[in-house]
Amino acid sequence: MPKKKTATLFEDSLAELEQLVSQLEQGDISLEESLKSFERGVNLTRTCQKALQEAEQKVQILIEKNGTQTLEPFTDE
């Protein structure tokens, strides 16, 4: 299965996270469902954090090349 682009992965994860938070705030779901939603939310948060870190790395690569903006390849490991 091919990897999703970082931006799409971030946007999809954030949208799902927002839905989960909304459901949890309403309080209309069972404790078991709340715990599953919370666990899913933690995983989505980690996914978003990773995507943001990758984006930050790309920005740093662009900015910090001897004070000039130079494009360099970015490895997604």
FENBELZI-V394749 format. One record per pair of residues at least 12 apart in sequence whose C-alpha atoms are under 7 Angstrom apart, sorted by the first residue. I is the first residue (numbers start at 1). J is the second residue. Records with the same first field share a line. If there is no record, write none. Layout:
BEGIN
I->J ; J
END
This chain:
BEGIN
6->51
10->48 ; 51
13->44 ; 48
14->48
17->41 ; 44
20->37 ; 41
58->74
END
